[in-house]
Amino acid sequence: MKDRKYSYLLSILLCLLLVPVLTGCFTAAKTKTGSNTPQIVEVWHYYNGAQKSSFDDMVQEFNDSVGMEQGIVIEAVSKGSVGEMNQALSDSAEKKVGADPLPQITAAYANIAYSLAQQGLLADMNPYLTAGEQALYVDAYIDEGHFDGDELWLFPTAKSTEMLTVNMTDWEAFAAETGADIGDFQTWEGIVSLAQRYYDWSDGKAMFGRDAFANYMLVGSYQLGHDIFTVQDGKMILDFDQQSIKRLWDCYYTPYISGYFAAGGKFRSDDMKTGNVIAYVGSSASVTYTPASVTFENGSSYDITCRLFPLPNFAGTTPCAVQQGAGMTVLKSNQETKAAAVMFLQWFTEPERNLEFCIQAGYLPVTKEANNEAALEKVLLERQLEVSEIMKQGLLVGVDEVTDYQLYSGKPFEKGMEARTVLDTAMPQKAEQDKAAIDELVAGGMDRQEAIALYDTEENFTQWYQETYQKLKTLGE
């Protein structure tokens, strides 16, 4: 009993000794913001699984270091999926009953950030970032956040682009017998030629598919000299050039109705997994879903090895790829809170720290310094991060594209999502519909090439083009 009493008194004495020390640390942290209350900065995001774990660790690191010194506390809140987060933002912006108050920072894609800016809810980050600080980031990433003016509404934190995945196991068998050159994957025209040869060699199997068809339309047309959507004074200006769109048609619609391309699963990685294609274009952020085997409907399967390549381009054009992925916006609040929010975003995107997050989350870093192989290898070695071979390939191909390609991102505008949906669906739906009609004619006894010739006509393209043009034009009025 006596020992317990001494132990209790000793605990009280230690606590009394620590109070001045802890009070001094906390006071030092508070005085950095000029207030007795630390700045609470709530961040909404859509990260889950490994992404959420990595982000939470970094938030804790910030709070324990810079946050303590500057009197800032970051509170990270996962809102589930992107769709759920967007709904939560919409409900909060409209102040619906039961909705949470808007945070101080939220992850957002450009169209959502644009909507929030139009409602007067976002803070311009320019006053908190010098021109030199903004110049540290990849130019296209910073430019995306300016929308149609000088204000910086969207801050880049982690990005993605598109790349080509090839099932090398089946490719090598094809190439060994036909002499096909893998270098032909560099252009869309080359892919069409390869796919025709593969169709003939494989007795009618498709070779290629792609995700996010709107990116093909937007980047392809831009490469050919026509940016489909530009924005001036908040109004969409349409440049749906018929000659350029015909070139895109020839490199997708024609090979699709001919059976050279396919789109069966939800994503093209699903089509590769079931043996429907041996090559596809998809997001660099989806590299983790790259198949390691092919499984047929009857249950039989075999292992495959895949390799990643840069996004193909149209022959004779400047290499160009989409830059996509959510950034972070800062919502309106008091001066100190906005400054604290931007401070956290800068800290989070410091080259090595941002690379560590991106390696674990499957994204691409956002600063110029971080987008090179040496920086990647340094972080992998120093932080002892384990990453699969296909993930490492994806990071290396991605940073090469950021360095060597012109990065494209369209400016947001009213009804921009509806316009993108038209580009995403108009040609693929037309191709699928016409291929089904061709298959029906062939089943009825018509020669396949004769059936294809009925649809692969200038008149068919022109009718589709005019209908699509009118849909897009209406959305811009």
C-alpha positions as CSV (number, residue, x, y, z in Angstrom):
1,M,0.0,0.0,0.0
2,K,2.9,2.3,0.9
3,D,4.6,1.6,-2.5
4,R,1.4,2.4,-4.3
5,K,1.1,5.7,-2.4
6,Y,4.7,6.7,-3.4
7,S,4.0,5.7,-7.0
8,Y,0.9,7.8,-7.1
9,L,2.7,10.9,-5.7
10,L,5.5,10.3,-8.2
11,S,3.0,10.3,-11.1
12,I,1.5,13.6,-9.9
13,L,5.0,15.2,-9.6
14,L,5.9,14.1,-13.1
15,C,2.7,15.6,-14.5
16,L,3.3,18.9,-12.7
17,L,6.8,19.0,-14.1
18,L,5.6,18.3,-17.7
19,V,2.8,20.9,-17.7
20,P,5.1,23.9,-18.3
21,V,6.9,22.1,-21.1
22,L,3.8,21.0,-22.9
23,T,2.2,24.4,-22.4
24,G,5.3,26.0,-23.9
25,C,5.2,23.8,-27.0
26,F,1.5,24.3,-27.5
27,T,1.8,28.1,-27.0
28,A,4.6,28.2,-29.5
29,A,2.4,26.4,-32.1
30,K,-0.5,28.7,-31.5
31,T,1.4,31.9,-31.7
32,K,2.5,31.0,-35.3
33,T,-1.0,31.7,-36.4
34,G,-1.5,34.7,-34.3
35,S,-4.3,33.0,-32.4
36,N,-4.7,31.1,-29.2
37,T,-6.7,28.5,-31.2
38,P,-4.9,26.3,-33.7
39,Q,-6.3,26.4,-37.3
40,I,-8.4,23.3,-37.9
41,V,-8.4,22.4,-41.6
42,E,-10.8,19.7,-42.7
43,V,-9.9,17.8,-45.9
44,W,-12.5,15.8,-47.8
45,H,-11.2,13.1,-50.2
46,Y,-12.2,9.9,-51.9
47,Y,-9.2,7.8,-51.1
48,N,-9.8,4.3,-49.9
49,G,-7.7,1.2,-49.0
50,A,-3.9,1.7,-49.5
51,Q,-4.5,5.3,-50.8
52,K,-6.4,6.3,-47.6
53,S,-3.8,4.7,-45.4
54,S,-0.9,6.5,-47.1
55,F,-2.8,9.8,-47.0
56,D,-3.7,9.4,-43.3
57,D,0.0,8.7,-42.5
58,M,1.1,11.9,-44.2
59,V,-1.6,14.0,-42.5
60,Q,-0.3,12.6,-39.2
61,E,3.3,13.4,-40.2
62,F,2.2,17.0,-41.0
63,N,0.3,17.5,-37.8
64,D,3.3,16.2,-35.7
65,S,5.8,18.4,-37.4
66,V,4.9,21.5,-39.4
67,G,1.4,21.5,-38.1
68,M,2.6,21.6,-34.5
69,E,5.1,24.4,-35.3
70,Q,2.6,26.5,-37.2
71,G,-0.5,25.9,-35.1
72,I,-2.4,23.9,-37.8
73,V,-4.3,20.7,-37.4
74,I,-5.4,18.8,-40.6
75,E,-8.4,16.5,-40.2
76,A,-8.8,14.1,-43.2
77,V,-12.2,12.7,-43.9
78,S,-12.9,10.0,-46.6
79,K,-16.2,10.6,-48.3
80,G,-16.2,7.2,-49.9
81,S,-16.2,7.0,-53.7
82,V,-15.8,10.0,-56.1
83,G,-19.5,10.0,-56.7
84,E,-20.3,9.9,-53.0
85,M,-17.9,12.8,-52.4
86,N,-19.4,14.8,-55.2
87,Q,-22.9,14.3,-53.8
88,A,-21.7,15.3,-50.4
89,L,-20.2,18.5,-51.8
90,S,-23.4,19.3,-53.7
91,D,-25.6,18.7,-50.6
92,S,-23.3,20.9,-48.5
93,A,-23.1,23.6,-51.0
94,E,-26.9,23.7,-51.2
95,K,-27.1,23.6,-47.4
96,K,-29.5,20.6,-47.5
97,V,-30.9,19.4,-44.2
98,G,-28.5,17.0,-42.5
99,A,-25.6,17.9,-44.8
100,D,-22.2,18.5,-43.2
101,P,-20.7,22.0,-43.4
102,L,-18.3,22.4,-46.3
103,P,-14.7,21.6,-45.5
104,Q,-11.7,23.9,-45.8
105,I,-10.1,21.7,-48.5
106,T,-11.7,19.2,-50.8
107,A,-10.4,16.9,-53.6
108,A,-12.2,17.7,-56.8
109,Y,-12.1,17.1,-60.5
110,A,-12.1,20.2,-62.7
111,N,-15.8,20.1,-63.5
112,I,-16.7,20.0,-59.8
113,A,-14.2,22.7,-58.9
114,Y,-15.6,24.8,-61.7
115,S,-19.2,24.4,-60.3
116,L,-18.0,25.4,-56.8
117,A,-16.2,28.4,-58.2
118,Q,-19.3,29.5,-60.1
119,Q,-21.2,29.4,-56.8
120,G,-18.6,31.7,-55.3
121,L,-17.5,29.0,-52.8
122,L,-13.8,28.7,-53.7
123,A,-10.8,30.7,-52.6
124,D,-8.3,32.0,-55.2
125,M,-4.9,30.4,-54.2
126,N,-2.8,32.9,-56.2
127,P,-2.3,35.3,-53.2
128,Y,-0.7,32.4,-51.2
129,L,1.6,31.1,-53.9
130,T,4.4,33.1,-55.7
131,A,5.0,32.8,-59.4
132,G,8.2,30.9,-58.5
133,E,6.4,28.4,-56.3
134,Q,3.8,27.7,-59.0
135,A,6.6,27.2,-61.5
136,L,7.8,24.2,-59.5
137,Y,4.8,22.3,-60.8
138,V,4.3,20.7,-64.2
139,D,3.0,23.6,-66.3
140,A,-0.1,21.7,-67.6
141,Y,-1.1,20.7,-64.1
142,I,-1.1,24.3,-62.8
143,D,-2.7,25.6,-66.0
144,E,-5.6,23.3,-65.5
145,G,-6.5,25.0,-62.2
146,H,-6.8,28.5,-63.8
147,F,-10.0,27.7,-65.8
148,D,-11.0,30.7,-67.9
149,G,-9.1,33.5,-66.0
150,D,-6.1,34.3,-63.8
151,E,-7.5,32.8,-60.5
152,L,-6.0,29.5,-59.3
153,W,-9.0,27.4,-58.2
154,L,-7.5,23.9,-58.4
155,F,-4.2,22.7,-56.9
156,P,-2.5,19.6,-58.4
157,T,-1.7,16.9,-55.9
158,A,-1.6,13.6,-57.8
159,K,-2.2,12.9,-61.5
160,S,-2.6,10.2,-64.1
161,T,-2.4,9.9,-67.8
162,E,-3.0,7.1,-70.4
163,M,-0.7,4.3,-71.6
164,L,-0.8,1.2,-73.7
165,T,-0.8,-2.3,-72.2
166,V,0.3,-5.3,-74.3
167,N,-0.1,-9.0,-73.5
168,M,3.5,-9.9,-74.5
169,T,2.9,-13.6,-74.2
170,D,0.3,-13.6,-77.1
171,W,2.1,-10.8,-78.9
172,E,5.3,-12.8,-79.2
173,A,3.5,-15.8,-80.6
174,F,1.9,-13.6,-83.2
175,A,5.0,-11.7,-84.0
176,A,7.1,-14.8,-84.4
177,E,4.9,-16.2,-87.1
178,T,4.0,-13.0,-88.9
179,G,7.1,-10.7,-88.4
180,A,4.9,-8.0,-86.9
181,D,6.9,-5.1,-85.6
182,I,6.0,-3.9,-82.0
183,G,7.1,-0.4,-83.1
184,D,3.8,-0.1,-85.0
185,F,2.1,0.4,-81.6
186,Q,3.5,3.9,-81.6
187,T,0.7,5.2,-83.9
188,W,-3.0,4.7,-84.2
189,E,-2.6,3.9,-87.9
190,G,0.0,1.3,-87.0
191,I,-2.3,-0.3,-84.5
192,V,-5.1,-0.6,-87.1
193,S,-2.7,-2.3,-89.4
194,L,-1.5,-4.7,-86.7
195,A,-5.0,-5.4,-85.6
196,Q,-6.0,-6.4,-89.2
197,R,-3.1,-8.8,-89.5
198,Y,-3.8,-10.2,-86.0
199,Y,-7.5,-10.8,-87.0
200,D,-6.4,-12.7,-90.1
201,W,-3.7,-14.7,-88.2
202,S,-6.0,-15.6,-85.2
203,D,-9.0,-16.6,-87.3
204,G,-11.2,-13.6,-86.4
205,K,-10.1,-12.4,-83.0
206,A,-9.9,-8.7,-82.0
207,M,-6.6,-7.3,-81.0
208,F,-7.2,-3.9,-79.4
209,G,-9.6,-1.9,-77.2
210,R,-9.5,1.4,-75.3
211,D,-11.1,3.0,-72.2
212,A,-12.3,6.6,-71.8
213,F,-13.2,7.1,-75.4
214,A,-13.7,10.9,-75.0
215,N,-10.0,11.2,-74.3
216,Y,-9.3,9.6,-77.8
217,M,-11.6,12.2,-79.4
218,L,-10.3,15.2,-77.4
219,V,-6.5,14.4,-77.6
220,G,-6.7,13.1,-81.1
221,S,-8.5,16.1,-82.5
222,Y,-6.1,18.4,-80.6
223,Q,-3.1,16.6,-82.1
224,L,-4.6,17.2,-85.6
225,G,-4.9,20.9,-84.9
226,H,-8.5,21.3,-83.6
227,D,-9.3,21.7,-79.9
228,I,-12.9,20.5,-79.8
229,F,-13.8,22.6,-76.8
230,T,-12.3,25.9,-75.9
231,V,-13.8,28.4,-73.4
232,Q,-14.0,32.2,-73.7
233,D,-15.8,34.3,-71.1
234,G,-17.3,31.1,-69.7
235,K,-18.8,30.1,-73.0
236,M,-17.9,26.9,-74.9
237,I,-16.5,27.4,-78.5
238,L,-16.9,24.3,-80.6
239,D,-14.3,23.2,-83.2
240,F,-15.5,19.8,-84.4
241,D,-13.5,19.8,-87.6
242,Q,-15.0,17.2,-90.0
243,Q,-11.7,16.2,-91.7
244,S,-10.0,15.6,-88.3
245,I,-13.0,13.7,-86.9
246,K,-12.9,11.5,-90.1
247,R,-9.4,10.5,-89.3
248,L,-10.4,9.5,-85.8
249,W,-13.4,7.6,-87.3
250,D,-11.0,5.7,-89.7
251,C,-8.8,4.6,-86.8
252,Y,-11.7,3.4,-84.6
253,Y,-15.1,2.9,-86.3
254,T,-13.8,1.1,-89.3
255,P,-11.5,-1.4,-87.5
256,Y,-14.3,-1.9,-84.9
257,I,-17.0,-2.9,-87.3
258,S,-14.4,-5.1,-89.1
259,G,-13.8,-7.0,-85.9
260,Y,-10.3,-5.8,-85.3
261,F,-11.2,-3.9,-82.1
262,A,-13.5,-4.9,-79.3
263,A,-15.2,-3.5,-76.2
264,G,-17.0,-6.2,-74.2
265,G,-16.2,-5.9,-70.5
266,K,-16.7,-2.8,-68.3
267,F,-13.1,-2.0,-68.8
268,R,-10.6,-3.1,-71.4
269,S,-8.5,-4.8,-68.8
270,D,-11.5,-7.1,-68.4
271,D,-11.3,-7.9,-72.1
272,M,-7.7,-8.7,-71.9
273,K,-8.4,-11.0,-68.9
274,T,-10.9,-13.0,-70.9
275,G,-8.8,-13.1,-74.0
276,N,-11.0,-10.7,-76.1
277,V,-8.0,-8.4,-76.8
278,I,-4.3,-8.5,-76.4
279,A,-3.7,-4.8,-76.2
280,Y,-5.5,-1.8,-74.7
281,V,-5.2,1.8,-73.7
282,G,-6.2,2.7,-70.2
283,S,-5.4,5.0,-67.3
284,S,-2.0,4.9,-65.7
285,A,-3.9,4.8,-62.4
286,S,-5.5,1.5,-63.3
287,V,-2.1,-0.3,-63.7
288,T,-2.9,-2.4,-60.6
289,Y,-5.6,-4.1,-62.6
290,T,-3.3,-5.3,-65.3
291,P,-4.1,-9.0,-65.8
292,A,-1.6,-11.7,-65.0
293,S,-3.5,-14.4,-66.7
294,V,-6.2,-15.1,-69.3
295,T,-9.3,-17.1,-68.3
296,F,-11.8,-18.3,-70.9
297,E,-15.5,-19.0,-70.4
298,N,-14.9,-22.8,-70.1
299,G,-12.6,-22.1,-67.1
300,S,-9.3,-22.9,-68.8
301,S,-6.5,-20.3,-68.3
302,Y,-2.9,-19.5,-68.8
303,D,-0.4,-17.0,-67.4
304,I,0.6,-13.9,-69.3
305,T,3.3,-11.3,-69.0
306,C,2.3,-7.7,-69.8
307,R,4.4,-4.7,-70.8
308,L,3.5,-1.0,-70.7
309,F,4.2,1.5,-73.5
310,P,3.6,5.2,-74.0
311,L,0.2,6.3,-75.5
312,P,0.1,6.0,-79.3
313,N,-0.2,9.1,-81.4
314,F,-1.5,9.9,-84.9
315,A,1.3,9.6,-87.4
316,G,3.1,12.9,-88.1
317,T,1.8,14.7,-85.0
318,T,3.3,16.0,-81.8
319,P,3.1,13.4,-79.0
320,C,0.2,14.3,-76.8
321,A,-1.6,12.6,-73.9
322,V,-4.4,13.5,-71.5
323,Q,-3.5,14.7,-68.0
324,Q,-6.3,13.8,-65.6
325,G,-7.0,13.2,-62.0
326,A,-8.5,15.2,-59.1
327,G,-6.7,18.1,-57.5
328,M,-7.5,19.9,-54.3
329,T,-9.5,23.1,-53.9
330,V,-9.5,25.5,-51.0
331,L,-12.9,26.8,-49.9
332,K,-13.5,30.3,-48.7
333,S,-12.8,31.0,-45.1
334,N,-10.7,33.5,-43.0
335,Q,-7.3,34.5,-44.1
336,E,-5.4,32.4,-41.7
337,T,-7.3,29.2,-42.5
338,K,-6.8,29.7,-46.3
339,A,-3.0,30.3,-45.7
340,A,-2.9,27.1,-43.6
341,A,-4.7,25.1,-46.2
342,V,-2.3,26.1,-49.0
343,M,0.7,25.5,-46.7
344,F,-0.5,21.9,-46.2
345,L,-0.9,21.4,-50.0
346,Q,2.6,22.7,-50.7
347,W,4.0,20.4,-48.0
348,F,2.1,17.4,-49.3
349,T,3.4,18.0,-52.8
350,E,7.1,18.4,-52.0
351,P,8.9,16.2,-54.5
352,E,10.0,13.2,-52.4
353,R,6.9,13.2,-50.2
354,N,4.6,13.4,-53.2
355,L,6.5,10.6,-54.9
356,E,6.1,8.4,-51.9
357,F,2.3,8.9,-51.8
358,C,2.1,8.4,-55.6
359,I,4.1,5.2,-55.6
360,Q,1.8,3.8,-52.9
361,A,-1.4,5.1,-54.5
362,G,-0.7,4.5,-58.2
363,Y,-0.6,8.1,-59.3
364,L,2.0,10.4,-60.9
365,P,3.7,13.2,-59.0
366,V,3.0,16.8,-59.8
367,T,6.3,18.7,-59.6
368,K,8.8,18.9,-62.3
369,E,11.6,17.7,-60.0
370,A,9.7,14.5,-59.1
371,N,9.0,13.5,-62.7
372,N,12.1,11.7,-63.6
373,E,13.5,8.2,-63.1
374,A,16.4,9.2,-60.8
375,A,13.9,10.8,-58.3
376,L,11.7,7.7,-58.4
377,E,14.6,5.3,-57.8
378,K,15.9,7.5,-55.0
379,V,12.6,7.4,-53.1
380,L,12.1,3.7,-53.7
381,L,15.6,3.0,-52.2
382,E,15.6,5.5,-49.3
383,R,12.1,4.8,-48.1
384,Q,12.3,1.0,-48.8
385,L,9.0,1.0,-50.7
386,E,7.9,-2.3,-52.2
387,V,6.3,-2.0,-55.6
388,S,5.4,-4.6,-58.2
389,E,7.2,-4.7,-61.5
390,I,4.1,-3.6,-63.5
391,M,3.5,-0.7,-61.1
392,K,7.1,0.4,-61.5
393,Q,6.7,0.2,-65.3
394,G,3.6,2.4,-65.0
395,L,5.4,5.0,-63.0
396,L,8.4,5.1,-65.4
397,V,6.3,5.3,-68.5
398,G,4.1,7.9,-66.9
399,V,6.9,10.2,-65.9
400,D,8.4,9.8,-69.4
401,E,5.1,10.9,-70.9
402,V,4.9,13.9,-68.6
403,T,8.4,14.9,-69.8
404,D,8.2,14.1,-73.5
405,Y,4.6,14.6,-74.4
406,Q,2.4,17.7,-74.5
407,L,-0.2,17.2,-71.8
408,Y,-3.8,18.0,-72.7
409,S,-6.7,19.0,-70.4
410,G,-9.9,20.7,-71.5
411,K,-11.2,23.8,-69.7
412,P,-14.5,23.2,-67.8
413,F,-17.6,25.0,-68.8
414,E,-21.4,24.8,-68.2
415,K,-22.8,21.5,-69.5
416,G,-19.2,20.3,-70.0
417,M,-19.9,16.9,-68.6
418,E,-22.9,16.4,-71.0
419,A,-20.6,17.4,-73.9
420,R,-18.0,15.0,-72.8
421,T,-20.6,12.2,-72.5
422,V,-21.5,12.8,-76.2
423,L,-17.9,12.4,-77.2
424,D,-17.6,9.3,-75.0
425,T,-20.5,7.5,-76.4
426,A,-21.5,8.7,-79.9
427,M,-18.9,6.9,-82.0
428,P,-18.6,3.7,-79.8
429,Q,-22.4,3.3,-79.8
430,K,-22.6,3.8,-83.5
431,A,-19.7,1.3,-84.1
432,E,-21.3,-1.3,-81.8
433,Q,-24.7,-0.9,-83.4
434,D,-23.4,-1.2,-87.0
435,K,-21.2,-4.1,-86.1
436,A,-24.3,-6.0,-84.7
437,A,-26.1,-5.3,-88.0
438,I,-23.1,-6.6,-90.0
439,D,-23.0,-9.7,-87.9
440,E,-26.7,-10.3,-88.5
441,L,-26.2,-9.9,-92.3
442,V,-23.3,-12.4,-92.2
443,A,-25.3,-14.8,-90.2
444,G,-27.9,-14.6,-92.9
445,G,-25.4,-15.6,-95.6
446,M,-23.8,-12.4,-96.8
447,D,-20.1,-12.2,-97.3
448,R,-18.5,-10.3,-94.3
449,Q,-16.5,-7.9,-96.5
450,E,-19.7,-7.1,-98.5
451,A,-21.6,-6.4,-95.3
452,I,-18.9,-4.2,-93.9
453,A,-18.8,-2.2,-97.2
454,L,-22.5,-1.3,-96.7
455,Y,-21.6,0.6,-93.6
456,D,-18.0,1.8,-94.1
457,T,-19.1,4.6,-96.4
458,E,-18.6,8.4,-96.6
459,E,-22.4,8.8,-96.4
460,N,-22.6,6.9,-93.1
461,F,-19.8,8.9,-91.6
462,T,-21.3,12.2,-92.8
463,Q,-24.7,11.5,-91.3
464,W,-23.2,10.5,-88.0
465,Y,-20.9,13.5,-88.0
466,Q,-23.8,16.0,-88.6
467,E,-25.9,14.4,-85.9
468,T,-23.1,14.5,-83.4
469,Y,-22.1,18.1,-84.3
470,Q,-25.6,19.3,-83.7
471,K,-25.7,17.6,-80.3
472,L,-22.5,19.3,-79.3
473,K,-23.5,22.7,-80.8
474,T,-26.8,22.7,-78.8
475,L,-24.9,22.1,-75.5
476,G,-22.8,25.2,-76.2
477,E,-25.7,27.5,-76.9
